[in-house]
Protein backbone atom coordinates (compact mmCIF):
# COMPACT_ATOMS: atom_id res chain seq x y z
CA UNK A 1 0.00 0.00 0.00
CA UNK A 2 1.26 3.47 -0.91
CA UNK A 3 1.76 5.97 1.88
CA UNK A 4 -0.26 9.19 1.72
CA UNK A 5 1.19 11.92 -0.46
CA UNK A 6 3.66 14.00 1.47
CA UNK A 7 3.93 11.61 4.41
CA UNK A 8 7.75 11.59 4.39
CA UNK A 9 7.87 15.35 3.91
CA UNK A 10 5.33 15.87 6.71
CA UNK A 11 7.41 13.73 9.07
CA UNK A 12 10.56 15.63 8.10
CA UNK A 13 8.78 18.94 8.73
CA UNK A 14 7.61 17.79 12.16
CA UNK A 15 11.12 16.66 13.05
CA UNK A 16 12.76 19.90 11.88
CA UNK A 17 10.16 22.01 13.69
CA UNK A 18 10.69 20.12 16.95
CA UNK A 19 14.48 20.26 16.63
CA UNK A 20 15.02 23.79 15.26
CA UNK A 21 11.79 25.75 15.73
CA UNK A 22 9.41 27.12 13.11
CA UNK A 23 11.63 29.85 11.60
CA UNK A 24 14.90 27.97 11.15
CA UNK A 25 16.11 27.67 7.51
CA UNK A 26 15.96 23.84 7.66
CA UNK A 27 12.36 24.02 8.89
CA UNK A 28 11.43 26.50 6.19
CA UNK A 29 12.94 24.23 3.52
CA UNK A 30 11.10 21.22 4.96
CA UNK A 31 7.84 23.20 4.93
CA UNK A 32 8.38 24.13 1.25
CA UNK A 33 9.12 20.48 0.41
CA UNK A 34 5.94 19.35 2.18
CA UNK A 35 3.79 21.92 0.40
CA UNK A 36 5.32 20.96 -2.94
CA UNK A 37 4.62 17.26 -2.34
CA UNK A 38 0.98 18.04 -1.49
CA UNK A 39 0.58 20.34 -4.51
CA UNK A 40 2.11 17.74 -6.81
CA UNK A 41 -0.24 15.03 -5.51
CA UNK A 42 -3.27 17.29 -5.87
CA UNK A 43 -2.35 18.28 -9.42
CA UNK A 44 -1.70 14.64 -10.34
CA UNK A 45 -5.13 13.62 -8.98
CA UNK A 46 -6.85 16.39 -10.96
CA UNK A 47 -5.01 15.56 -14.19
CA UNK A 48 -5.68 11.84 -13.80
CA UNK A 49 -9.42 12.49 -13.34
CA UNK A 50 -9.74 15.01 -16.19
CA UNK A 51 -10.52 14.25 -19.82
CA UNK A 52 -7.70 14.86 -22.33
CA UNK A 53 -6.80 18.57 -22.54
CA UNK A 54 -6.61 20.67 -25.67
CA UNK A 55 -3.39 22.51 -26.50
CA UNK A 56 -5.04 25.76 -25.39
CA UNK A 57 -6.08 24.28 -22.03
CA UNK A 58 -2.57 22.89 -21.46
CA UNK A 59 -1.12 26.32 -22.25
CA UNK A 60 -3.40 28.04 -19.75
CA UNK A 61 -2.50 25.56 -17.03
CA UNK A 62 1.21 25.85 -17.80
CA UNK A 63 0.96 29.64 -17.52
CA UNK A 64 -0.40 29.28 -14.00
CA UNK A 65 2.71 27.35 -13.01
CA UNK A 66 5.19 29.83 -14.50
CA UNK A 67 6.45 32.56 -12.16
CA UNK A 68 5.25 36.06 -12.84
CA UNK A 69 7.68 38.11 -14.87
CA UNK A 70 7.98 41.66 -16.10
CA UNK A 71 9.86 40.61 -19.23
CA UNK A 72 7.86 39.70 -22.36
CA UNK A 73 7.23 35.97 -22.59
CA UNK A 74 5.84 33.73 -25.28
CA UNK A 75 2.17 33.01 -24.67
CA UNK A 76 1.69 29.40 -25.75
CA UNK A 77 -2.09 29.65 -25.53
CA UNK A 78 -2.15 32.35 -28.22
CA UNK A 79 0.22 30.62 -30.62
CA UNK A 80 3.49 32.00 -29.27
CA UNK A 81 2.78 35.75 -29.37
CA UNK A 82 4.72 37.77 -26.82
CA UNK A 83 2.98 39.75 -24.14
Backbone as ProteinMPNN parsed JSONL, in Angstrom:
{"seq_chain_A": "XXXXXXXXXXXXXXXXXXXXXXXXXXXXXXXXXXXXXXXXXXXXXXXXXXXXXXXXXXXXXXXXXXXXXXXXXXXXXXXXXXX", "coords_chain_A": {"N_chain_A": [[0.845, -1.185, 0.0], [0.512, 2.218, -0.819], [1.983, 5.034, 0.781], [0.393, 7.965, 2.185], [0.309, 10.944, 0.166], [3.036, 13.068, 0.551], [3.748, 12.167, 3.07], [6.325, 11.467, 4.019], [7.61, 13.927, 3.757], [6.017, 15.428, 5.491], [6.623, 14.218, 7.942], [9.336, 14.83, 8.075], [9.168, 17.627, 8.224], [7.861, 17.899, 10.714], [9.825, 16.855, 12.41], [11.99, 18.641, 11.95], [10.825, 21.024, 12.844], [10.408, 20.477, 15.555], [13.038, 20.119, 16.359], [14.476, 22.459, 15.538], [12.776, 24.673, 15.618], [10.146, 26.879, 14.353], [11.041, 28.865, 12.514], [13.542, 28.367, 11.53], [16.031, 27.955, 8.951], [16.253, 25.257, 7.966], [13.808, 24.198, 8.731], [12.063, 25.818, 7.314], [12.738, 25.1, 4.682], [11.958, 22.397, 4.773], [9.223, 22.768, 5.145], [8.53, 23.966, 2.705], [9.14, 21.825, 0.99], [7.238, 19.951, 1.855], [4.827, 21.272, 1.217], [5.116, 21.386, -1.554], [5.085, 18.647, -2.217], [2.45, 18.004, -1.526], [1.041, 19.712, -3.26], [1.871, 18.692, -5.734], [0.754, 16.108, -5.619], [-1.965, 16.731, -5.517], [-2.341, 18.067, -7.973], [-1.671, 15.963, -9.693], [-3.772, 14.151, -9.13], [-5.969, 15.634, -10.07], [-5.345, 15.92, -12.805], [-5.272, 13.222, -13.578], [-7.957, 12.568, -13.291], [-9.226, 14.14, -15.13], [-10.594, 14.749, -18.444], [-8.877, 14.313, -21.641], [-6.769, 17.112, -22.393], [-7.006, 20.09, -24.386], [-4.643, 21.753, -26.584], [-4.74, 24.486, -26.041], [-5.9, 24.535, -23.464], [-3.896, 23.182, -22.013], [-1.835, 25.053, -22.303], [-2.878, 27.242, -20.869], [-2.96, 26.171, -18.277], [-0.233, 25.643, -17.897], [0.742, 28.235, -17.881], [-0.173, 29.145, -15.439], [1.573, 27.901, -13.732], [4.009, 29.014, -14.241], [6.393, 31.389, -13.051], [5.565, 34.781, -12.22], [6.49, 37.467, -14.346], [8.238, 40.382, -15.46], [9.337, 40.698, -17.867], [8.799, 40.347, -21.418], [7.088, 37.42, -22.469], [6.674, 34.339, -24.25], [3.445, 33.497, -25.179], [1.965, 30.614, -24.993], [-0.658, 29.787, -25.264], [-1.753, 31.522, -27.071], [-0.6, 30.958, -29.464], [2.108, 31.569, -29.399], [2.623, 34.291, -29.358], [4.167, 37.262, -28.061], [3.868, 38.833, -24.871]], "CA_chain_A": [[0.0, 0.0, 0.0], [1.256, 3.466, -0.907], [1.756, 5.967, 1.883], [-0.258, 9.192, 1.721], [1.194, 11.924, -0.459], [3.663, 14.003, 1.469], [3.934, 11.606, 4.414], [7.746, 11.593, 4.389], [7.871, 15.354, 3.909], [5.327, 15.868, 6.708], [7.41, 13.729, 9.072], [10.558, 15.634, 8.102], [8.78, 18.944, 8.728], [7.613, 17.785, 12.158], [11.123, 16.656, 13.052], [12.761, 19.896, 11.883], [10.164, 22.008, 13.691], [10.692, 20.12, 16.948], [14.475, 20.263, 16.63], [15.024, 23.785, 15.264], [11.791, 25.745, 15.729], [9.409, 27.118, 13.115], [11.626, 29.848, 11.599], [14.898, 27.967, 11.151], [16.107, 27.672, 7.513], [15.957, 23.844, 7.663], [12.362, 24.021, 8.891], [11.431, 26.502, 6.186], [12.941, 24.233, 3.52], [11.101, 21.218, 4.955], [7.838, 23.201, 4.928], [8.379, 24.132, 1.254], [9.123, 20.48, 0.405], [5.945, 19.347, 2.184], [3.791, 21.925, 0.405], [5.323, 20.961, -2.94], [4.617, 17.261, -2.338], [0.981, 18.036, -1.492], [0.578, 20.338, -4.505], [2.11, 17.736, -6.813], [-0.237, 15.033, -5.51], [-3.273, 17.287, -5.869], [-2.346, 18.285, -9.421], [-1.697, 14.642, -10.336], [-5.13, 13.621, -8.985], [-6.85, 16.387, -10.957], [-5.012, 15.559, -14.189], [-5.684, 11.837, -13.798], [-9.418, 12.485, -13.343], [-9.744, 15.012, -16.186], [-10.519, 14.247, -19.822], [-7.705, 14.862, -22.333], [-6.803, 18.566, -22.541], [-6.615, 20.666, -25.67], [-3.394, 22.511, -26.502], [-5.042, 25.762, -25.387], [-6.082, 24.277, -22.03], [-2.572, 22.893, -21.46], [-1.116, 26.324, -22.254], [-3.403, 28.039, -19.754], [-2.497, 25.561, -17.03], [1.214, 25.853, -17.803], [0.956, 29.641, -17.523], [-0.4, 29.278, -13.999], [2.715, 27.352, -13.006], [5.189, 29.832, -14.497], [6.454, 32.556, -12.157], [5.248, 36.064, -12.837], [7.682, 38.108, -14.871], [7.978, 41.665, -16.104], [9.864, 40.608, -19.232], [7.859, 39.697, -22.355], [7.231, 35.97, -22.588], [5.838, 33.729, -25.28], [2.171, 33.01, -24.674], [1.695, 29.399, -25.746], [-2.089, 29.647, -25.526], [-2.148, 32.348, -28.218], [0.215, 30.621, -30.62], [3.493, 32.002, -29.275], [2.781, 35.749, -29.366], [4.724, 37.773, -26.816], [2.979, 39.749, -24.136]], "C_chain_A": [[0.882, 1.236, 0.0], [0.957, 4.357, 0.288], [1.105, 7.234, 1.334], [0.761, 10.177, 1.146], [1.739, 12.882, 0.583], [3.944, 13.461, 2.851], [5.381, 11.754, 4.883], [8.08, 13.056, 4.642], [7.208, 15.908, 5.172], [6.103, 15.441, 7.948], [8.707, 14.525, 9.212], [10.267, 17.025, 8.651], [8.559, 18.906, 10.237], [8.924, 17.653, 12.929], [11.927, 17.949, 13.091], [12.16, 20.966, 12.791], [10.472, 21.738, 15.156], [12.155, 20.396, 17.301], [14.959, 21.707, 16.548], [14.065, 24.942, 15.511], [11.211, 26.091, 14.366], [10.094, 28.041, 12.103], [13.052, 29.532, 11.174], [14.923, 27.632, 9.654], [15.81, 26.208, 7.147], [14.466, 23.557, 7.774], [11.622, 24.653, 7.72], [11.563, 25.665, 4.913], [12.046, 22.999, 3.601], [9.636, 21.574, 4.712], [7.574, 23.38, 3.43], [8.304, 22.775, 0.565], [7.777, 19.796, 0.648], [4.833, 19.957, 1.317], [3.896, 21.519, -1.065], [4.807, 19.542, -3.157], [3.092, 17.21, -2.372], [0.422, 18.632, -2.786], [0.727, 19.371, -5.668], [1.064, 16.614, -6.798], [-1.622, 15.524, -5.919], [-3.386, 17.494, -7.376], [-2.424, 16.958, -10.155], [-3.105, 14.044, -10.275], [-6.099, 14.312, -9.948], [-6.61, 15.997, -12.413], [-5.474, 14.141, -14.506], [-7.197, 11.7, -13.954], [-10.009, 13.271, -14.512], [-9.703, 14.318, -17.545], [-9.27, 14.834, -20.483], [-7.867, 16.374, -22.562], [-6.434, 18.977, -23.958], [-5.279, 21.391, -25.481], [-3.612, 23.836, -25.775], [-5.195, 25.579, -23.874], [-4.743, 23.977, -21.355], [-1.753, 24.167, -21.322], [-1.562, 27.198, -21.102], [-2.932, 27.485, -18.416], [-0.997, 25.763, -16.832], [1.523, 27.283, -17.387], [0.744, 29.87, -16.032], [0.807, 28.828, -13.185], [3.999, 28.128, -13.244], [5.205, 31.004, -13.531], [6.111, 33.829, -12.932], [6.541, 36.744, -13.254], [7.301, 39.44, -15.484], [8.492, 41.667, -17.533], [8.828, 39.956, -20.14], [8.145, 38.201, -22.442], [6.34, 35.477, -23.705], [4.589, 33.188, -24.636], [1.765, 31.811, -25.515], [0.221, 29.273, -26.112], [-2.523, 30.469, -26.751], [-1.239, 32.109, -29.42], [1.62, 31.179, -30.58], [3.704, 33.501, -29.335], [3.363, 36.197, -28.031], [3.726, 38.718, -26.173], [3.8, 40.67, -23.306]], "O_chain_A": [[1.874, 1.303, 0.725], [-0.181, 4.427, 0.752], [1.247, 7.543, 0.151], [1.911, 10.234, 1.58], [0.994, 13.434, 1.392], [4.343, 14.22, 3.733], [5.624, 12.13, 6.03], [8.75, 13.389, 5.62], [7.78, 16.765, 5.845], [6.229, 16.212, 8.899], [9.127, 14.855, 10.321], [11.038, 17.545, 9.458], [9.024, 19.791, 10.955], [9.101, 18.272, 13.978], [12.48, 18.314, 14.128], [12.888, 21.724, 13.431], [10.765, 22.663, 15.913], [12.464, 20.849, 18.403], [15.755, 22.143, 17.38], [14.504, 26.089, 15.604], [11.725, 25.649, 13.339], [9.748, 27.997, 10.923], [13.7, 30.351, 10.524], [13.951, 27.086, 9.133], [15.179, 25.95, 6.121], [13.922, 22.766, 7.002], [10.664, 24.08, 7.199], [10.603, 25.536, 4.153], [11.444, 22.602, 2.604], [8.89, 20.78, 4.139], [6.514, 22.992, 2.938], [7.497, 22.588, -0.346], [7.239, 19.141, -0.244], [4.007, 19.237, 0.757], [2.882, 21.33, -1.737], [4.162, 19.265, -4.168], [2.51, 16.461, -3.156], [-0.55, 18.122, -3.341], [-0.177, 19.239, -6.494], [0.553, 16.223, -7.848], [-2.364, 14.808, -6.591], [-4.397, 17.142, -7.984], [-3.162, 16.833, -11.133], [-3.581, 13.488, -11.265], [-6.942, 13.662, -10.566], [-7.558, 15.771, -13.165], [-6.009, 13.89, -15.585], [-7.668, 10.816, -14.669], [-11.178, 13.084, -14.848], [-8.892, 13.42, -17.775], [-8.666, 15.759, -19.94], [-8.957, 16.851, -22.881], [-5.658, 18.306, -24.638], [-4.842, 21.614, -24.353], [-2.769, 24.261, -24.985], [-4.677, 26.378, -23.095], [-4.481, 24.461, -20.253], [-1.05, 24.344, -20.327], [-0.74, 27.823, -20.432], [-2.55, 28.243, -17.525], [-0.547, 26.026, -15.717], [2.461, 27.52, -16.625], [1.418, 30.707, -15.431], [1.035, 29.318, -12.079], [4.982, 27.927, -12.53], [4.152, 31.561, -13.217], [6.341, 33.926, -14.138], [7.566, 36.608, -12.586], [6.183, 39.614, -15.97], [8.129, 42.536, -18.325], [8.059, 39.106, -19.691], [9.3, 37.778, -22.484], [5.36, 36.13, -24.062], [4.672, 32.48, -23.632], [1.274, 31.975, -26.632], [-0.113, 28.714, -27.156], [-3.529, 30.158, -27.39], [-1.125, 32.968, -30.294], [2.274, 31.261, -31.619], [4.848, 33.956, -29.362], [3.091, 35.593, -26.994], [2.872, 39.311, -26.832], [3.254, 41.524, -22.606]]}, "name": "protein", "num_of_chains": 1, "seq": "XXXXXXXXXXXXXXXXXXXXXXXXXXXXXXXXXXXXXXXXXXXXXXXXXXXXXXXXXXXXXXXXXXXXXXXXXXXXXXXXXXX"}
